Amino acid sequence: MIDETADVDSTAHIGDGCQIWHVAQVREGAVVGRGCVIGRGAYIGPSVRLG
């Protein structure tokens, strides 16, 4: 689930089952692993890897 107000770059990879909440940002080349929850207003910088 990616909230409509979240800003997820087209080059970011979002794993299955992730939740990305209101006004969160996921920047260029970031990788968010399966099942991660990115909370309201969070900032995931360029090329960061989570999960």
DRENZALO-429490 format. One record per residue (C-alpha): residue in one letter; x, z, y. Coordinates in steps of 0.05 Angstrom, whole numbers, plus 5000, padded with zeros to 4 digits. Layout:
% residues N
+----+------+------+-------+
! aa ! east !   up ! north !
+----+------+------+-------+
!  A !    X !    Z !     Y !
...
+----+------+------+-------+
END
This chain:
% residues 51
+----+------+------+-------+
! aa ! east !   up ! north !
+----+------+------+-------+
!  M ! 5000 ! 5000 !  5000 !
!  I ! 5028 ! 4980 !  5067 !
!  D ! 4989 ! 5003 !  5127 !
!  E ! 4969 ! 4948 !  5176 !
!  T ! 5007 ! 4984 !  5233 !
!  A ! 5073 ! 4988 !  5193 !
!  D ! 5129 ! 4940 !  5213 !
!  V ! 5162 ! 4914 !  5149 !
!  D ! 5213 ! 4859 !  5158 !
!  S ! 5203 ! 4797 !  5115 !
!  T ! 5273 ! 4806 !  5085 !
!  A ! 5259 ! 4877 !  5061 !
!  H ! 5244 ! 4889 !  4987 !
!  I ! 5187 ! 4937 !  4973 !
!  G ! 5180 ! 4961 !  4901 !
!  D ! 5115 ! 4967 !  4862 !
!  G ! 5070 ! 5026 !  4879 !
!  C ! 5102 ! 5042 !  4946 !
!  Q ! 5063 ! 5072 !  5003 !
!  I ! 5084 ! 5055 !  5073 !
!  W ! 5043 ! 5093 !  5125 !
!  H ! 5023 ! 5085 !  5198 !
!  V ! 5075 ! 5058 !  5248 !
!  A ! 5132 ! 5063 !  5197 !
!  Q ! 5188 ! 5012 !  5204 !
!  V ! 5228 ! 4980 !  5147 !
!  R ! 5283 ! 4937 !  5175 !
!  E ! 5323 ! 4876 !  5153 !
!  G ! 5348 ! 4875 !  5082 !
!  A ! 5325 ! 4946 !  5066 !
!  V ! 5306 ! 4961 !  4994 !
!  V ! 5251 ! 5012 !  4980 !
!  G ! 5248 ! 5028 !  4905 !
!  R ! 5187 ! 5033 !  4861 !
!  G ! 5138 ! 5088 !  4878 !
!  C ! 5170 ! 5111 !  4943 !
!  V ! 5128 ! 5140 !  4999 !
!  I ! 5150 ! 5124 !  5070 !
!  G ! 5113 ! 5171 !  5117 !
!  R ! 5081 ! 5161 !  5185 !
!  G ! 5130 ! 5138 !  5238 !
!  A ! 5190 ! 5136 !  5190 !
!  Y ! 5248 ! 5088 !  5206 !
!  I ! 5286 ! 5056 !  5148 !
!  G ! 5346 ! 5020 !  5179 !
!  P ! 5377 ! 4952 !  5162 !
!  S ! 5406 ! 4946 !  5091 !
!  V ! 5386 ! 5018 !  5072 !
!  R ! 5370 ! 5030 !  4998 !
!  L ! 5320 ! 5083 !  4976 !
!  G ! 5296 ! 5102 !  4907 !
+----+------+------+-------+
END
